Structures are given as C-alpha cells and as structure tokens.
Amino acid sequence: MGLGNPGRKYEGTRHNVGFAALDVLAGRHGVTWESAPAEAVIGKWRAESTLLAKPLTFMNLSGQAVLDLLQFYKIEPQDLLVIVDEAQLDLGRLRARPSGSSGGHNGLKSVLGVLGTDNVPRLRIGVGRGDARRDLADHVLARFDPAERPIIDEAVQRAADAAETFVREQIVAVMNAYNRKDDKTTDSEEI
C-alpha cells in the first residue's frame, strides 16, 4: 500500500513517494491499475497473489480505504506493507519497521487508528525536513528541487526493491537489507 494524495496537483510531491514506489512496481511487473472495492486503485501482481494499492482519499484519511481493502481481500495487517514519506529521515534514506507508532505521520496515523493496531509493517522513504522555519505541511506538499530529484528517484527504486523483498521474505529481510545509513554499504544499523 503506497500512501499519497490523489490528483495531478500532488504528483511529484514529497508526500507522494509512496505512490511513486508503487508506480515503479507496477511498471516492472506489467501491472495495470483498476478500480477497487474501496476508495482506491489496485493492481494484481504475482499471479494475483500480491495486491498493489493506492488509496484515492487524501493522505490523512487513508485508513478507511486500507481497512476496506484488507477486509474485502481477507488480508491480515502483518501481511501489509505501508510505504510512506518521512520528513524526519535524510533525503533518500529508507527505514523499515514491523510495527510502532505513526511517528507523527498523519497517513500512517489514520491507517493504524482505523486498523486498531500498530503491528503493521511500514517502509518510510526519507524526504528530508528542509528549512525548519518552513511549515512542515508546505514542505511535504512541495515538489523536489532539481538537485534532489536523482536522489529521490534512486530511493523510490530502492523502495520498490524493498517491497519486492517484503513479498518474498517479509519485513525482517527488508530491515536487514535497507535499514542502513547508506544501504549500499555492508555496515548495517541495529534493527
């Protein structure tokens, strides 16, 4: 599940990197988007055993669409990977966790609140905080600067790689491979 805001106005913004990661996955695997039995678009991948989904609600209201999809397709929360932006992570850095709080992310807060559990695997894509004097909402709704674009494009590709790892091996394998200061090195962080 990639979180973001629907509509052209929000395409390419920091808040929509979750959508971008799913678009990469869809492109890699020939998945086409179709309407869902919820306020979302979905794509079926891996002989229909894996579902890609993007809620069509605004970020702060993502939870209901996620709940509707989980109930319709009989998916357990621990089998869901939620991909979101994270302003508190350096630009391009990834961090996966099997559970925990929303960390102040309103989309994730909505999902956890509606599901009634914080045991939901998540992958955060660092979009940086930017100027601390700037309103955080304005920052995450802004597009990336040209100098940031290559970094975030690479991060979105790695997030798609991480989602593929989640499908094959679950969250611990994602954490071991991607929770690194520089996930191209061999030194890993504590998980």
MIGU-322356 format. One record per residue: x, y, z of N, C-alpha, C in turn. Coordinates in pm, whole numbers, plus 50000, padded with zeros to 5 digits. Atoms other than C-alpha are relative to their C-alpha. Layout:
XYZXYZXYZ
...
//
This chain:
500844988350000500005000050000500885012250000
499274987450003501545032649893499055011250036
500854988749962500165063850057500435012649927
499764987350068499845097449887498695007549990
501214992250026497345123649776499634998249854
500435001850139495255118249462500005013149922
500144988450087495215141849167501325005549950
498814994350066497645159548936500705010450086
499434989449917498145187749185501114994650091
499075005749903500075163849413501044990749938
499015008650066502015143549154501405005850017
498624995849987505745145049219500345007150129
499714993549872505415159449570500664990050095
499345008349899507305146649871499014990350065
501015008449934504095133250023499584988149914
500475010450091503515111149718501064989749961
498995009950035506675090049719499494985750020
500615013349986504575060349840499314995849871
500635002650129502525062849520501084997249895
498935001550100505745066449318500634986250007
499425013449985507175034149461499084989449941
500945009750058504015015349365499955001149849
499974998450146504115030149016501224993049940
498815007250046507665016548980499734985049998
500335014349995506484982049093499054996049888
500975003050107503544983248853500704999549865
499274999950126505864992348566500904987949983
499105011550007508354964948649499274987049971
500705012850006505714937948664498785000149909
501094999450096503274948748393498635000750065
501274998849928500564956948646499255012249948
500834988650038497694978848532499065003550116
500854995249891495675000048774498544998849960
501455001250021491954993348807499285004350126
500744996049881489175004349038499894988450097
499985009749891488894986749369498655000050072
501215000349918486104976149605500175008850124
499744990249895487175005949816500375012949928
499604987550061488165041949756501514999549973
498605002550033491435031249592500104994749858
499725007550123493045018249276500924988650040
499215011849969494604983949275500624994349874
499395007650107496854962449062500384986450056
499675013649953497354924849087501294995449936
498665003850042500844910649065500314986350057
499595013549958502474876149101498824990349997
501135009250018499624855448964498875003450097
501084994749917497194877149163500144997050148
499835002649857498674866949498500495012450076
499544987749937500014902049564499215011649942
500824988750038497934933349558500795012950023
499454986549985499324968249496498805009250013
501164991249982497024996049617500435014150035
499824985949970496865033849629498645005750038
501264993849961494065049749833499755012849920
500364987950072492205077249648499445010750094
500344989949900491405095249971501215009050016
498814992249969493645122850089500784992750107
499075007049912496645111450292499434998050141
500455000549861495095119550631498794991050020
501195008649992492065097350552500244986349938
499645012650067493915067050410499474987650070
500335011849920492875043450690498774992549955
501235007050036489335035950577500154992049871
499775007350125490395026350224500854987650027
499145011449966493115003850370499174989250069
500855009749929490634987250608499064993049904
500945005950096488094981850329500694989649912
499275009550085490724965050109500434987650078
499585011549920492074943150388498824990850029
501195008349972488564931450477499514993049874
500505005950124487504925550115500884988449954
499085010250049490634905750024500494990650110
499645008649886490974889450370501524999650022
498574998349978494494902750429500215004250145
499674996649861495984904050778500935012250001
499144988149995497664936850885501494996949991
498565003150005501054919550927500454995949859
499665003250139500894909950557499935012249909
500094987350071500514946350456501315007650018
498864990949991503474968850378499495013749959
500424986350028502605005850401501255008049968
498854992250045505005028250207499635014850008
500314985949976505115064750317501265008649991
498924990249992507235096050304500365002250146
499594997049862509225105950612500925012250000
499234987549995510405141650672501134999350101
498965000849897512495131250973501184991249958
498885007650054514745109050759500705008249893
499244993250105517515122550540499444996449864
500465002150136516595126150176500584987249942
499575012250065516735092150007500224988150091
499775011049907517195071350321498714992050018
501145008849976514895041350377500064994650142
500065006549869513725027050707498744991550005
501125009349988511524996350754499854995950146
500305004649865509844985351077498794990649993
501155009249999507424956951162498805005850073
501094994349921505364978751398500505013050060
499624987749932505375010451603498985010849981
500924988850008503755044151628500035006149859
500054993050128502875066851340501175009749985
498904990550005505815089151429499565013849954
500524987050041503575119151361499545000749855
500445000250140502795108651001498494997949997
501465000549993499095115850955499374988949916
500535011150079498525090050681500164986850074
499755012249923500115062450887499145000050126
500864998849881498225075251194498574995849966
501355003850044494955071251002499904984949981
500005014550023495855035750895500014992350132
499885007049872496915024651243498745001850084
501214997349922493885041151403498814991949953
501145007450054491335025151173500194984950018
499745014349983493014990951191500014995950147
500005002949857493244993551570501234992450046
498755006649964496814980551579501175007949945
498784994050056500334993551538500924989249945
499235011250055501534959151422499784999249849
500124998950145501624969851059501385003249945
498694997050059504884967250864499945012849916
499974987650075505945000250713501405002549947
498754995950062508625013850485499925015149981
499964985450009509505050550520501105004049901
499054994650097511225069550239500335014250045
499594986849953513235099450362499865010649893
500164988650090512205132150201500675012450057
499314988949937514225154050438499045010050063
500844990249930512915181350666500065013749933
499884986750060514205211050472500215010650106
499844988649909514275245150635499024998750116
500845001749881512965241350991499055011750021
500904988449987511405275950965498784998849909
501105002050094509175263850684498984990650061
501075008649952505805248450769500174986049942
499785013850044506115210450753498994995949892
501015003550101502835206950560500385005749864
499574994050127504105231050294501174992249941
498825007350046507365211550278499614986849934
500315013250056505815177150222499075000949879
500864998250117503325190949969500735006649883
499194993850106506145206749767500684989249915
499245008950088507945191049474501485000750037
498565000649974511585181349492500755010249916
499124991150075514275206049388500724991649895
499295007650104516125196149068501214992450053
498825006949945519255187249270499604987850083
500475011249918517175163849491499424988749916
500735009650083515465145949203500754986949979
499305012850019518205120049128500054991750129
499935007249872518465111249498498674993350031
501305005749967514735106049543499594989649896
500315010150103514385087649211500674986750034
499295012249960517025062849330499344993850124
500655005049878515315059949670498684993149968
501275006250039511975052249506500264986449935
499635012950060513645024849300500364989950110
499625008849890515195010449620498784996250085
501245003249926511795012649793499224989249926
500655010650078510334991949509500744986750019
499215012149972513194967049558499644994450138
500335004149864512394966249930498624993750006
501355005850003508714959549858500034986049938
499855013450059509714930249636500604990450103
499425008349894511854917149922498944996550104
501085002549904508864920650157499084988949949
500895010150058506694899849922500644986150007
499305013050000509314872149903500374995350140
499345004249876510814872750253499495006650127
500584992949886508784895550485500905011150053
499434987349954509814925650693501424998950056
498655000849942512934912950874501065000549890
499064999550112514694907250540500125014149945
499974986150046513724942550434500845008550095
499254992449900515094956850759501494997249989
498595003750009518354937750725500675005749876
499424995350125518874949150367499965015249984
500214985950033517624985250375500105009750117
499884990849886517904999450730501465003150026
498594996649990521385012850675500165014849974
499714985950026522835047450685500205002149850
499815000250144523955040350331499754985649958
500365014050023522155009150216500804993449888
499115006250098524855003149956501254994750067
498835004949928527424995450226499684986950069
500225012649930527874963850429499765001950148
500234997449857527574980550771498515002550020
501434998049977524014977150900499755006350135
500464994349874522154995651172499404989250086
500785008949912520624978851472498584999549947
501385000950044517184966051380499064998850116
//
